[in-house]
Amino acid sequence: EIVFFLDAYDELPPSALWKNLWITNNLEQYRAHEKIEDMSSGPDGKEEEKGDEAEGTKQGPTVNTSTLRYPKVLITVRSELLSGYSGYRSHFLPVEGQNDKKDEEVEAGHYCQELRFTSFGDKRKQYQSQYVALLW
């Protein structure tokens, strides 16, 4: 498992802005690869007999989709850059053209989470005091 922290997306040169960093840097290459077990063949490489009910049918390879969550990528960007562009989300999705589970934006969207942070500034102490008071 690996985590990439890509800070200050908004400070990239104009030629690099609005390019999907997942795609342009081929980040899926850093995912741990697991052996795919072919369920259609027996230990000697020949197709196993499944009995009358499954005769002539083959099962496809089993793929562990839990590895699709990796590598984790955190991209920070100032909201001012995104505020004027409603389609910004597609530039941050982990789309993978060679992976049928993530080759479309809708599918890749399940592996993406957007978080927004707010600056506390000089009100941090006041917030912490109120938060602690609520817990007690």
N, CA, C and O atoms as CSV, one atom per row, in Angstrom:
chain,resi,resn,atom,element,x,y,z
A,1,GLU,N,N,0.838,-1.174,0.000
A,1,GLU,CA,C,0.000,0.000,0.000
A,1,GLU,C,C,0.883,1.237,0.000
A,1,GLU,O,O,1.864,1.323,0.739
A,2,ILE,N,N,0.521,2.175,-0.831
A,2,ILE,CA,C,1.297,3.399,-0.956
A,2,ILE,C,C,0.331,4.575,-1.051
A,2,ILE,O,O,-0.768,4.449,-1.591
A,3,VAL,N,N,0.756,5.713,-0.522
A,3,VAL,CA,C,-0.050,6.932,-0.566
A,3,VAL,C,C,0.783,8.030,-1.221
A,3,VAL,O,O,1.915,8.292,-0.813
A,4,PHE,N,N,0.213,8.661,-2.232
A,4,PHE,CA,C,0.848,9.809,-2.873
A,4,PHE,C,C,0.138,11.063,-2.386
A,4,PHE,O,O,-1.091,11.123,-2.392
A,5,PHE,N,N,0.895,12.050,-1.971
A,5,PHE,CA,C,0.343,13.327,-1.540
A,5,PHE,C,C,0.773,14.372,-2.560
A,5,PHE,O,O,1.927,14.802,-2.562
A,6,LEU,N,N,-0.139,14.778,-3.415
A,6,LEU,CA,C,0.143,15.737,-4.480
A,6,LEU,C,C,-0.417,17.087,-4.043
A,6,LEU,O,O,-1.610,17.360,-4.178
A,7,ASP,N,N,0.459,17.905,-3.529
A,7,ASP,CA,C,0.070,19.172,-2.927
A,7,ASP,C,C,0.117,20.298,-3.953
A,7,ASP,O,O,0.963,20.298,-4.847
A,8,ALA,N,N,-0.787,21.246,-3.820
A,8,ALA,CA,C,-0.800,22.495,-4.583
A,8,ALA,C,C,-1.052,22.289,-6.077
A,8,ALA,O,O,-0.319,22.817,-6.913
A,9,TYR,N,N,-2.066,21.538,-6.401
A,9,TYR,CA,C,-2.458,21.336,-7.798
A,9,TYR,C,C,-2.670,22.679,-8.494
A,9,TYR,O,O,-2.330,22.838,-9.667
A,10,ASP,N,N,-3.227,23.634,-7.774
A,10,ASP,CA,C,-3.513,24.957,-8.342
A,10,ASP,C,C,-2.259,25.757,-8.668
A,10,ASP,O,O,-2.342,26.771,-9.360
A,11,GLU,N,N,-1.108,25.323,-8.187
A,11,GLU,CA,C,0.147,26.028,-8.468
A,11,GLU,C,C,0.918,25.409,-9.630
A,11,GLU,O,O,2.045,25.816,-9.910
A,12,LEU,N,N,0.333,24.447,-10.297
A,12,LEU,CA,C,0.967,23.858,-11.474
A,12,LEU,C,C,1.010,24.889,-12.601
A,12,LEU,O,O,0.198,25.814,-12.624
A,13,PRO,N,N,1.937,24.738,-13.521
A,13,PRO,CA,C,1.945,25.660,-14.667
A,13,PRO,C,C,0.662,25.482,-15.482
A,13,PRO,O,O,0.078,24.398,-15.486
A,14,PRO,N,N,0.224,26.526,-16.165
A,14,PRO,CA,C,-1.032,26.464,-16.935
A,14,PRO,C,C,-1.097,25.278,-17.903
A,14,PRO,O,O,-2.179,24.748,-18.154
A,15,SER,N,N,0.031,24.864,-18.439
A,15,SER,CA,C,0.028,23.744,-19.386
A,15,SER,C,C,-0.314,22.412,-18.707
A,15,SER,O,O,-0.726,21.466,-19.380
A,16,ALA,N,N,-0.150,22.330,-17.394
A,16,ALA,CA,C,-0.423,21.090,-16.662
A,16,ALA,C,C,-1.779,21.096,-15.965
A,16,ALA,O,O,-2.275,20.048,-15.551
A,17,LEU,N,N,-2.377,22.276,-15.835
A,17,LEU,CA,C,-3.682,22.357,-15.175
A,17,LEU,C,C,-4.751,21.651,-15.997
A,17,LEU,O,O,-4.674,21.600,-17.225
A,18,TRP,N,N,-5.722,21.121,-15.324
A,18,TRP,CA,C,-6.871,20.433,-15.885
A,18,TRP,C,C,-6.505,19.160,-16.634
A,18,TRP,O,O,-7.238,18.704,-17.511
A,19,LYS,N,N,-5.359,18.596,-16.272
A,19,LYS,CA,C,-4.999,17.273,-16.756
A,19,LYS,C,C,-5.139,16.326,-15.580
A,19,LYS,O,O,-4.761,16.659,-14.457
A,20,ASN,N,N,-5.670,15.172,-15.833
A,20,ASN,CA,C,-5.883,14.180,-14.781
A,20,ASN,C,C,-4.534,13.587,-14.377
A,20,ASN,O,O,-3.900,12.885,-15.165
A,21,LEU,N,N,-4.098,13.871,-13.150
A,21,LEU,CA,C,-2.786,13.421,-12.685
A,21,LEU,C,C,-2.718,11.903,-12.537
A,21,LEU,O,O,-1.642,11.317,-12.658
A,22,TRP,N,N,-3.848,11.269,-12.279
A,22,TRP,CA,C,-3.877,9.801,-12.178
A,22,TRP,C,C,-3.480,9.201,-13.527
A,22,TRP,O,O,-2.678,8.271,-13.596
A,23,ILE,N,N,-4.058,9.753,-14.595
A,23,ILE,CA,C,-3.799,9.227,-15.937
A,23,ILE,C,C,-2.416,9.632,-16.437
A,23,ILE,O,O,-1.656,8.789,-16.912
A,24,THR,N,N,-2.087,10.925,-16.331
A,24,THR,CA,C,-0.825,11.402,-16.895
A,24,THR,C,C,0.398,10.808,-16.206
A,24,THR,O,O,1.463,10.713,-16.816
A,25,ASN,N,N,0.262,10.410,-14.955
A,25,ASN,CA,C,1.391,9.812,-14.233
A,25,ASN,C,C,1.280,8.298,-14.112
A,25,ASN,O,O,2.118,7.660,-13.474
A,26,ASN,N,N,0.239,7.719,-14.725
A,26,ASN,CA,C,0.055,6.267,-14.732
A,26,ASN,C,C,0.188,5.687,-13.324
A,26,ASN,O,O,0.958,4.754,-13.098
A,27,LEU,N,N,-0.567,6.248,-12.387
A,27,LEU,CA,C,-0.415,5.886,-10.977
A,27,LEU,C,C,-0.876,4.470,-10.648
A,27,LEU,O,O,-0.483,3.927,-9.616
A,28,GLU,N,N,-1.703,3.856,-11.500
A,28,GLU,CA,C,-2.121,2.486,-11.201
A,28,GLU,C,C,-0.963,1.503,-11.272
A,28,GLU,O,O,-1.076,0.379,-10.782
A,29,GLN,N,N,0.151,1.909,-11.875
A,29,GLN,CA,C,1.318,1.020,-11.936
A,29,GLN,C,C,1.901,0.748,-10.549
A,29,GLN,O,O,2.679,-0.191,-10.380
A,30,TYR,N,N,1.540,1.547,-9.575
A,30,TYR,CA,C,2.065,1.371,-8.217
A,30,TYR,C,C,1.166,0.510,-7.341
A,30,TYR,O,O,1.424,0.360,-6.147
A,31,ARG,N,N,0.129,-0.048,-7.916
A,31,ARG,CA,C,-0.771,-0.929,-7.176
A,31,ARG,C,C,-0.095,-2.279,-6.996
A,31,ARG,O,O,0.597,-2.765,-7.891
A,32,ALA,N,N,-0.302,-2.873,-5.838
A,32,ALA,CA,C,0.209,-4.219,-5.593
A,32,ALA,C,C,-0.538,-5.169,-6.523
A,32,ALA,O,O,-1.765,-5.137,-6.609
A,33,HIS,N,N,0.213,-6.003,-7.209
A,33,HIS,CA,C,-0.404,-6.954,-8.137
A,33,HIS,C,C,-0.574,-8.290,-7.452
A,33,HIS,O,O,0.328,-8.792,-6.782
A,34,GLU,N,N,-1.759,-8.853,-7.637
A,34,GLU,CA,C,-2.039,-10.165,-7.075
A,34,GLU,C,C,-2.191,-11.154,-8.206
A,34,GLU,O,O,-2.631,-10.801,-9.300
A,35,LYS,N,N,-1.827,-12.386,-7.941
A,35,LYS,CA,C,-1.964,-13.432,-8.932
A,35,LYS,C,C,-3.445,-13.701,-9.164
A,35,LYS,O,O,-4.216,-13.836,-8.214
A,36,ILE,N,N,-3.827,-13.775,-10.411
A,36,ILE,CA,C,-5.201,-14.094,-10.767
A,36,ILE,C,C,-5.292,-15.599,-10.927
A,36,ILE,O,O,-4.545,-16.199,-11.699
A,37,GLU,N,N,-6.205,-16.199,-10.197
A,37,GLU,CA,C,-6.388,-17.634,-10.263
A,37,GLU,C,C,-7.428,-17.950,-11.319
A,37,GLU,O,O,-8.550,-17.446,-11.267
A,38,ASP,N,N,-7.057,-18.784,-12.277
A,38,ASP,CA,C,-7.981,-19.189,-13.313
A,38,ASP,C,C,-8.776,-20.374,-12.800
A,38,ASP,O,O,-8.241,-21.471,-12.638
A,39,MET,N,N,-10.048,-20.150,-12.546
A,39,MET,CA,C,-10.896,-21.176,-11.958
A,39,MET,C,C,-11.332,-22.221,-12.985
A,39,MET,O,O,-11.946,-23.219,-12.608
A,40,SER,N,N,-11.034,-22.023,-14.272
A,40,SER,CA,C,-11.489,-22.961,-15.290
A,40,SER,C,C,-10.529,-24.126,-15.479
A,40,SER,O,O,-10.874,-25.087,-16.168
A,41,SER,N,N,-9.362,-24.077,-14.906
A,41,SER,CA,C,-8.415,-25.165,-15.113
A,41,SER,C,C,-8.037,-25.812,-13.802
A,41,SER,O,O,-8.022,-25.169,-12.752
A,42,GLY,N,N,-7.739,-27.059,-13.875
A,42,GLY,CA,C,-7.339,-27.820,-12.701
A,42,GLY,C,C,-5.875,-27.619,-12.399
A,42,GLY,O,O,-5.224,-26.777,-13.020
A,43,PRO,N,N,-5.339,-28.382,-11.449
A,43,PRO,CA,C,-3.954,-28.210,-11.055
A,43,PRO,C,C,-2.970,-28.542,-12.158
A,43,PRO,O,O,-1.854,-28.022,-12.164
A,44,ASP,N,N,-3.362,-29.402,-13.100
A,44,ASP,CA,C,-2.438,-29.750,-14.174
A,44,ASP,C,C,-2.638,-28.898,-15.419
A,44,ASP,O,O,-2.041,-29.167,-16.462
A,45,GLY,N,N,-3.469,-27.881,-15.314
A,45,GLY,CA,C,-3.682,-26.971,-16.428
A,45,GLY,C,C,-4.813,-27.399,-17.347
A,45,GLY,O,O,-5.142,-26.683,-18.293
A,46,LYS,N,N,-5.410,-28.544,-17.088
A,46,LYS,CA,C,-6.524,-29.011,-17.909
A,46,LYS,C,C,-7.838,-28.583,-17.270
A,46,LYS,O,O,-7.924,-28.374,-16.060
A,47,GLU,N,N,-8.846,-28.460,-18.101
A,47,GLU,CA,C,-10.159,-28.045,-17.592
A,47,GLU,C,C,-10.714,-29.123,-16.673
A,47,GLU,O,O,-10.686,-30.309,-17.002
A,48,GLU,N,N,-11.215,-28.704,-15.530
A,48,GLU,CA,C,-11.786,-29.638,-14.569
A,48,GLU,C,C,-13.171,-30.053,-15.008
A,48,GLU,O,O,-13.899,-29.265,-15.610
A,49,GLU,N,N,-13.539,-31.285,-14.711
A,49,GLU,CA,C,-14.896,-31.751,-14.951
A,49,GLU,C,C,-15.779,-31.235,-13.827
A,49,GLU,O,O,-15.439,-31.393,-12.654
A,50,LYS,N,N,-16.899,-30.625,-14.161
A,50,LYS,CA,C,-17.778,-30.028,-13.160
A,50,LYS,C,C,-19.059,-30.824,-12.984
A,50,LYS,O,O,-19.931,-30.415,-12.217
A,51,GLY,N,N,-19.195,-31.941,-13.667
A,51,GLY,CA,C,-20.436,-32.702,-13.571
A,51,GLY,C,C,-21.388,-32.286,-14.678
A,51,GLY,O,O,-21.064,-31.424,-15.495
A,52,ASP,N,N,-22.567,-32.904,-14.702
A,52,ASP,CA,C,-23.532,-32.659,-15.771
A,52,ASP,C,C,-24.043,-31.228,-15.807
A,52,ASP,O,O,-24.252,-30.674,-16.886
A,53,GLU,N,N,-24.248,-30.620,-14.637
A,53,GLU,CA,C,-24.848,-29.284,-14.591
A,53,GLU,C,C,-23.959,-28.199,-15.169
A,53,GLU,O,O,-24.468,-27.205,-15.689
A,54,ALA,N,N,-22.638,-28.361,-15.093
A,54,ALA,CA,C,-21.732,-27.316,-15.573
A,54,ALA,C,C,-20.943,-27.763,-16.789
A,54,ALA,O,O,-19.956,-27.123,-17.152
A,55,GLU,N,N,-21.360,-28.850,-17.427
A,55,GLU,CA,C,-20.605,-29.368,-18.556
A,55,GLU,C,C,-20.559,-28.351,-19.684
A,55,GLU,O,O,-21.585,-27.803,-20.087
A,56,GLY,N,N,-19.363,-28.108,-20.186
A,56,GLY,CA,C,-19.181,-27.182,-21.291
A,56,GLY,C,C,-19.138,-25.731,-20.872
A,56,GLY,O,O,-19.019,-24.859,-21.733
A,57,THR,N,N,-19.230,-25.428,-19.578
A,57,THR,CA,C,-19.177,-24.036,-19.141
A,57,THR,C,C,-17.836,-23.764,-18.495
A,57,THR,O,O,-17.224,-24.660,-17.912
A,58,LYS,N,N,-17.389,-22.547,-18.596
A,58,LYS,CA,C,-16.131,-22.132,-17.970
A,58,LYS,C,C,-16.404,-20.961,-17.059
A,58,LYS,O,O,-17.227,-20.100,-17.368
A,59,GLN,N,N,-15.722,-20.927,-15.951
A,59,GLN,CA,C,-15.795,-19.770,-15.073
A,59,GLN,C,C,-14.621,-18.868,-15.418
A,59,GLN,O,O,-13.532,-19.350,-15.730
A,60,GLY,N,N,-14.838,-17.562,-15.362
A,60,GLY,CA,C,-13.770,-16.623,-15.646
A,60,GLY,C,C,-12.811,-16.521,-14.475
A,60,GLY,O,O,-13.063,-17.090,-13.412
A,61,PRO,N,N,-11.716,-15.801,-14.661
A,61,PRO,CA,C,-10.754,-15.621,-13.570
A,61,PRO,C,C,-11.361,-14.788,-12.455
A,61,PRO,O,O,-12.189,-13.911,-12.701
A,62,THR,N,N,-10.948,-15.064,-11.244
A,62,THR,CA,C,-11.419,-14.275,-10.110
A,62,THR,C,C,-10.424,-13.154,-9.855
A,62,THR,O,O,-9.214,-13.382,-9.829
A,63,VAL,N,N,-10.930,-11.961,-9.668
A,63,VAL,CA,C,-10.082,-10.799,-9.448
A,63,VAL,C,C,-10.453,-10.185,-8.114
A,63,VAL,O,O,-11.631,-9.967,-7.831
A,64,ASN,N,N,-9.464,-9.908,-7.303
A,64,ASN,CA,C,-9.694,-9.267,-6.017
A,64,ASN,C,C,-9.820,-7.769,-6.258
A,64,ASN,O,O,-8.816,-7.094,-6.486
A,65,THR,N,N,-11.047,-7.239,-6.209
A,65,THR,CA,C,-11.268,-5.821,-6.510
A,65,THR,C,C,-10.878,-4.907,-5.362
A,65,THR,O,O,-10.882,-3.688,-5.530
A,66,SER,N,N,-10.538,-5.457,-4.192
A,66,SER,CA,C,-10.138,-4.595,-3.072
A,66,SER,C,C,-8.828,-3.877,-3.376
A,66,SER,O,O,-8.562,-2.826,-2.793
A,67,THR,N,N,-8.011,-4.409,-4.262
A,67,THR,CA,C,-6.753,-3.744,-4.599
A,67,THR,C,C,-6.971,-2.518,-5.476
A,67,THR,O,O,-6.049,-1.721,-5.650
A,68,LEU,N,N,-8.171,-2.347,-6.033
A,68,LEU,CA,C,-8.447,-1.191,-6.882
A,68,LEU,C,C,-8.465,0.111,-6.099
A,68,LEU,O,O,-8.434,1.191,-6.689
A,69,ARG,N,N,-8.516,0.019,-4.771
A,69,ARG,CA,C,-8.502,1.226,-3.938
A,69,ARG,C,C,-7.103,1.810,-3.811
A,69,ARG,O,O,-6.945,2.907,-3.275
A,70,TYR,N,N,-6.104,1.115,-4.283
A,70,TYR,CA,C,-4.720,1.545,-4.125
A,70,TYR,C,C,-4.101,1.841,-5.473
A,70,TYR,O,O,-4.554,1.284,-6.474
A,71,PRO,N,N,-3.109,2.673,-5.550
A,71,PRO,CA,C,-2.570,3.473,-4.457
A,71,PRO,C,C,-3.530,4.593,-4.086
A,71,PRO,O,O,-4.346,5.028,-4.900
A,72,LYS,N,N,-3.421,5.041,-2.875
A,72,LYS,CA,C,-4.209,6.189,-2.409
A,72,LYS,C,C,-3.515,7.451,-2.925
A,72,LYS,O,O,-2.289,7.554,-2.890
A,73,VAL,N,N,-4.299,8.394,-3.395
A,73,VAL,CA,C,-3.749,9.644,-3.912
A,73,VAL,C,C,-4.528,10.797,-3.283
A,73,VAL,O,O,-5.750,10.875,-3.412
A,74,LEU,N,N,-3.816,11.680,-2.608
A,74,LEU,CA,C,-4.416,12.880,-2.021
A,74,LEU,C,C,-3.939,14.074,-2.835
A,74,LEU,O,O,-2.737,14.307,-2.969
A,75,ILE,N,N,-4.877,14.816,-3.368
A,75,ILE,CA,C,-4.538,15.994,-4.172
A,75,ILE,C,C,-5.137,17.208,-3.485
A,75,ILE,O,O,-6.343,17.259,-3.241
A,76,THR,N,N,-4.306,18.176,-3.175
A,76,THR,CA,C,-4.812,19.408,-2.566
A,76,THR,C,C,-4.875,20.502,-3.628
A,76,THR,O,O,-4.014,20.604,-4.501
A,77,VAL,N,N,-5.920,21.312,-3.524
A,77,VAL,CA,C,-6.114,22.410,-4.459
A,77,VAL,C,C,-6.958,23.472,-3.768
A,77,VAL,O,O,-7.854,23.146,-2.990
A,78,ARG,N,N,-6.678,24.723,-4.046
A,78,ARG,CA,C,-7.483,25.807,-3.478
A,78,ARG,C,C,-8.843,25.840,-4.169
A,78,ARG,O,O,-8.938,25.653,-5.382
A,79,SER,N,N,-9.870,26.073,-3.402
A,79,SER,CA,C,-11.233,26.064,-3.942
A,79,SER,C,C,-11.459,27.174,-4.969
A,79,SER,O,O,-12.355,27.060,-5.806
A,80,GLU,N,N,-10.678,28.226,-4.922
A,80,GLU,CA,C,-10.830,29.320,-5.887
A,80,GLU,C,C,-10.628,28.829,-7.321
A,80,GLU,O,O,-11.285,29.314,-8.242
A,81,LEU,N,N,-9.729,27.876,-7.508
A,81,LEU,CA,C,-9.482,27.348,-8.847
A,81,LEU,C,C,-10.696,26.571,-9.343
A,81,LEU,O,O,-11.029,26.622,-10.527
A,82,LEU,N,N,-11.351,25.861,-8.448
A,82,LEU,CA,C,-12.453,24.985,-8.827
A,82,LEU,C,C,-13.794,25.697,-8.913
A,82,LEU,O,O,-14.703,25.220,-9.593
A,83,SER,N,N,-13.931,26.828,-8.238
A,83,SER,CA,C,-15.237,27.483,-8.102
A,83,SER,C,C,-15.853,27.901,-9.433
A,83,SER,O,O,-17.079,27.923,-9.543
A,84,GLY,N,N,-15.081,28.225,-10.418
A,84,GLY,CA,C,-15.635,28.680,-11.683
A,84,GLY,C,C,-15.810,27.584,-12.714
A,84,GLY,O,O,-16.162,27.866,-13.859
A,85,TYR,N,N,-15.572,26.341,-12.332
A,85,TYR,CA,C,-15.601,25.254,-13.296
A,85,TYR,C,C,-16.397,24.081,-12.724
A,85,TYR,O,O,-15.908,23.371,-11.846
A,86,SER,N,N,-17.604,23.876,-13.211
A,86,SER,CA,C,-18.486,22.851,-12.631
A,86,SER,C,C,-18.039,21.422,-12.938
A,86,SER,O,O,-18.403,20.508,-12.198
A,87,GLY,N,N,-17.278,21.199,-13.984
A,87,GLY,CA,C,-16.852,19.850,-14.355
A,87,GLY,C,C,-15.494,19.454,-13.830
A,87,GLY,O,O,-14.859,18.545,-14.365
A,88,TYR,N,N,-15.038,20.131,-12.779
A,88,TYR,CA,C,-13.681,19.881,-12.281
A,88,TYR,C,C,-13.460,18.461,-11.772
A,88,TYR,O,O,-12.341,17.951,-11.840
A,89,ARG,N,N,-14.504,17.818,-11.264
A,89,ARG,CA,C,-14.348,16.503,-10.616
A,89,ARG,C,C,-13.733,15.460,-11.560
A,89,ARG,O,O,-12.951,14.616,-11.123
A,90,SER,N,N,-14.075,15.516,-12.826
A,90,SER,CA,C,-13.569,14.522,-13.776
A,90,SER,C,C,-12.055,14.575,-13.925
A,90,SER,O,O,-11.443,13.596,-14.352
A,91,HIS,N,N,-11.448,15.691,-13.584
A,91,HIS,CA,C,-9.994,15.827,-13.692
A,91,HIS,C,C,-9.253,15.180,-12.523
A,91,HIS,O,O,-8.023,15.122,-12.522
A,92,PHE,N,N,-9.989,14.698,-11.538
A,92,PHE,CA,C,-9.374,14.094,-10.357
A,92,PHE,C,C,-9.754,12.625,-10.165
A,92,PHE,O,O,-9.299,11.991,-9.213
A,93,LEU,N,N,-10.571,12.085,-11.048
A,93,LEU,CA,C,-11.020,10.705,-10.921
A,93,LEU,C,C,-9.925,9.715,-11.329
A,93,LEU,O,O,-9.172,9.975,-12.267
A,94,PRO,N,N,-9.838,8.578,-10.625
A,94,PRO,CA,C,-8.818,7.573,-10.966
A,94,PRO,C,C,-9.264,6.667,-12.114
A,94,PRO,O,O,-9.452,5.466,-11.921
A,95,VAL,N,N,-9.431,7.237,-13.301
A,95,VAL,CA,C,-9.875,6.483,-14.464
A,95,VAL,C,C,-8.707,5.657,-14.996
A,95,VAL,O,O,-7.587,6.149,-15.133
A,96,GLU,N,N,-8.996,4.382,-15.293
A,96,GLU,CA,C,-7.977,3.477,-15.826
A,96,GLU,C,C,-8.522,2.832,-17.097
A,96,GLU,O,O,-9.428,2.001,-17.032
A,97,GLY,N,N,-7.987,3.200,-18.224
A,97,GLY,CA,C,-8.479,2.703,-19.501
A,97,GLY,C,C,-8.371,1.210,-19.683
A,97,GLY,O,O,-9.173,0.626,-20.412
A,98,GLN,N,N,-7.411,0.571,-19.047
A,98,GLN,CA,C,-7.199,-0.863,-19.233
A,98,GLN,C,C,-7.847,-1.698,-18.135
A,98,GLN,O,O,-7.585,-2.896,-18.031
A,99,ASN,N,N,-8.679,-1.084,-17.329
A,99,ASN,CA,C,-9.328,-1.796,-16.230
A,99,ASN,C,C,-10.832,-1.617,-16.382
A,99,ASN,O,O,-11.341,-0.506,-16.230
A,100,ASP,N,N,-11.553,-2.703,-16.681
A,100,ASP,CA,C,-12.981,-2.568,-16.945
A,100,ASP,C,C,-13.802,-2.184,-15.723
A,100,ASP,O,O,-14.977,-1.845,-15.862
A,101,LYS,N,N,-13.217,-2.228,-14.529
A,101,LYS,CA,C,-13.922,-1.797,-13.313
A,101,LYS,C,C,-13.791,-0.293,-13.071
A,101,LYS,O,O,-14.522,0.270,-12.257
A,102,LYS,N,N,-12.848,0.367,-13.785
A,102,LYS,CA,C,-12.601,1.802,-13.564
A,102,LYS,C,C,-12.354,2.549,-14.874
A,102,LYS,O,O,-11.688,3.584,-14.872
A,103,ASP,N,N,-12.875,2.043,-15.985
A,103,ASP,CA,C,-12.556,2.670,-17.265
A,103,ASP,C,C,-13.514,3.793,-17.667
A,103,ASP,O,O,-13.328,4.428,-18.705
A,104,GLU,N,N,-14.528,4.035,-16.852
A,104,GLU,CA,C,-15.453,5.137,-17.112
A,104,GLU,C,C,-15.534,6.018,-15.874
A,104,GLU,O,O,-15.292,5.559,-14.757
A,105,GLU,N,N,-15.875,7.278,-16.077
A,105,GLU,CA,C,-15.928,8.227,-14.960
A,105,GLU,C,C,-16.914,7.797,-13.885
A,105,GLU,O,O,-16.653,7.974,-12.695
A,106,VAL,N,N,-18.043,7.235,-14.294
A,106,VAL,CA,C,-19.056,6.802,-13.315
A,106,VAL,C,C,-18.480,5.716,-12.411
A,106,VAL,O,O,-18.674,5.746,-11.195
A,107,GLU,N,N,-17.773,4.759,-13.006
A,107,GLU,CA,C,-17.175,3.673,-12.224
A,107,GLU,C,C,-16.045,4.195,-11.346
A,107,GLU,O,O,-15.962,3.845,-10.169
A,108,ALA,N,N,-15.188,5.018,-11.903
A,108,ALA,CA,C,-14.058,5.557,-11.145
A,108,ALA,C,C,-14.529,6.453,-10.011
A,108,ALA,O,O,-13.830,6.599,-9.008
A,109,GLY,N,N,-15.684,7.044,-10.153
A,109,GLY,CA,C,-16.238,7.909,-9.109
A,109,GLY,C,C,-16.448,7.191,-7.790
A,109,GLY,O,O,-16.442,7.824,-6.734
A,110,HIS,N,N,-16.634,5.882,-7.832
A,110,HIS,CA,C,-16.813,5.097,-6.608
A,110,HIS,C,C,-15.508,4.981,-5.812
A,110,HIS,O,O,-15.524,4.618,-4.635
A,111,TYR,N,N,-14.393,5.287,-6.453
A,111,TYR,CA,C,-13.086,5.197,-5.803
A,111,TYR,C,C,-12.521,6.578,-5.473
A,111,TYR,O,O,-11.334,6.716,-5.177
A,112,CYS,N,N,-13.374,7.592,-5.525
A,112,CYS,CA,C,-12.935,8.968,-5.305
A,112,CYS,C,C,-13.793,9.608,-4.212
A,112,CYS,O,O,-15.011,9.431,-4.174
A,113,GLN,N,N,-13.149,10.338,-3.349
A,113,GLN,CA,C,-13.868,11.049,-2.291
A,113,GLN,C,C,-13.350,12.476,-2.245
A,113,GLN,O,O,-12.141,12.707,-2.216
A,114,GLU,N,N,-14.268,13.427,-2.239
A,114,GLU,CA,C,-13.907,14.838,-2.174
A,114,GLU,C,C,-14.122,15.341,-0.757
A,114,GLU,O,O,-15.197,15.167,-0.183
A,115,LEU,N,N,-13.112,15.954,-0.208
A,115,LEU,CA,C,-13.198,16.547,1.128
A,115,LEU,C,C,-12.863,18.027,1.019
A,115,LEU,O,O,-11.992,18.421,0.244
A,116,ARG,N,N,-13.557,18.836,1.795
A,116,ARG,CA,C,-13.281,20.277,1.820
A,116,ARG,C,C,-12.900,20.680,3.229
A,116,ARG,O,O,-13.546,20.296,4.204
A,117,PHE,N,N,-11.856,21.446,3.313
A,117,PHE,CA,C,-11.369,21.914,4.605
A,117,PHE,C,C,-11.532,23.415,4.682
A,117,PHE,O,O,-11.421,24.122,3.680
A,118,THR,N,N,-11.795,23.883,5.871
A,118,THR,CA,C,-11.992,25.306,6.093
A,118,THR,C,C,-10.938,25.813,7.061
A,118,THR,O,O,-10.580,25.128,8.019
A,119,SER,N,N,-10.460,26.980,6.811
A,119,SER,CA,C,-9.461,27.573,7.693
A,119,SER,C,C,-10.140,28.088,8.956
A,119,SER,O,O,-11.185,28.734,8.886
A,120,PHE,N,N,-9.550,27.803,10.096
A,120,PHE,CA,C,-10.089,28.315,11.359
A,120,PHE,C,C,-9.599,29.731,11.628
A,120,PHE,O,O,-10.294,30.538,12.245
A,121,GLY,N,N,-8.398,30.014,11.157
A,121,GLY,CA,C,-7.835,31.335,11.419
A,121,GLY,C,C,-7.737,31.604,12.909
A,121,GLY,O,O,-7.297,30.741,13.668
A,122,ASP,N,N,-8.142,32.790,13.334
A,122,ASP,CA,C,-8.049,33.172,14.743
A,122,ASP,C,C,-9.208,32.621,15.580
A,122,ASP,O,O,-9.261,32.875,16.783
A,123,LYS,N,N,-10.123,31.884,14.983
A,123,LYS,CA,C,-11.263,31.332,15.718
A,123,LYS,C,C,-11.029,29.883,16.158
A,123,LYS,O,O,-11.942,29.245,16.681
A,124,ARG,N,N,-9.837,29.369,15.954
A,124,ARG,CA,C,-9.525,27.992,16.309
A,124,ARG,C,C,-9.731,27.717,17.789
A,124,ARG,O,O,-10.337,26.709,18.150
A,125,LYS,N,N,-9.236,28.602,18.654
A,125,LYS,CA,C,-9.346,28.398,20.098
A,125,LYS,C,C,-10.814,28.378,20.529
A,125,LYS,O,O,-11.218,27.542,21.338
A,126,GLN,N,N,-11.593,29.288,19.995
A,126,GLN,CA,C,-13.019,29.341,20.317
A,126,GLN,C,C,-13.718,28.051,19.882
A,126,GLN,O,O,-14.527,27.502,20.630
A,127,TYR,N,N,-13.416,27.576,18.700
A,127,TYR,CA,C,-14.021,26.339,18.203
A,127,TYR,C,C,-13.656,25.160,19.100
A,127,TYR,O,O,-14.528,24.378,19.477
A,128,GLN,N,N,-12.377,25.027,19.443
A,128,GLN,CA,C,-11.946,23.909,20.276
A,128,GLN,C,C,-12.615,23.947,21.649
A,128,GLN,O,O,-12.996,22.902,22.177
A,129,SER,N,N,-12.759,25.122,22.222
A,129,SER,CA,C,-13.414,25.250,23.526
A,129,SER,C,C,-14.865,24.798,23.444
A,129,SER,O,O,-15.344,24.085,24.325
A,130,GLN,N,N,-15.561,25.206,22.399
A,130,GLN,CA,C,-16.959,24.807,22.231
A,130,GLN,C,C,-17.070,23.313,21.960
A,130,GLN,O,O,-17.992,22.663,22.453
A,131,TYR,N,N,-16.161,22.771,21.195
A,131,TYR,CA,C,-16.184,21.341,20.894
A,131,TYR,C,C,-15.959,20.510,22.139
A,131,TYR,O,O,-16.660,19.525,22.369
A,132,VAL,N,N,-14.990,20.899,22.940
A,132,VAL,CA,C,-14.701,20.182,24.183
A,132,VAL,C,C,-15.891,20.292,25.132
A,132,VAL,O,O,-16.233,19.319,25.804
A,133,ALA,N,N,-16.524,21.461,25.195
A,133,ALA,CA,C,-17.691,21.644,26.065
A,133,ALA,C,C,-18.833,20.717,25.650
A,133,ALA,O,O,-19.557,20.205,26.504
A,134,LEU,N,N,-18.995,20.504,24.369
A,134,LEU,CA,C,-20.041,19.593,23.894
A,134,LEU,C,C,-19.770,18.152,24.287
A,134,LEU,O,O,-20.701,17.397,24.568
A,135,LEU,N,N,-18.502,17.766,24.309
A,135,LEU,CA,C,-18.146,16.395,24.657
A,135,LEU,C,C,-18.350,16.106,26.132
A,135,LEU,O,O,-18.590,14.959,26.511
A,136,TRP,N,N,-18.258,17.152,26.988
A,136,TRP,CA,C,-18.403,16.956,28.426
A,136,TRP,C,C,-19.827,17.015,28.754
A,136,TRP,O,O,-20.198,16.875,29.920
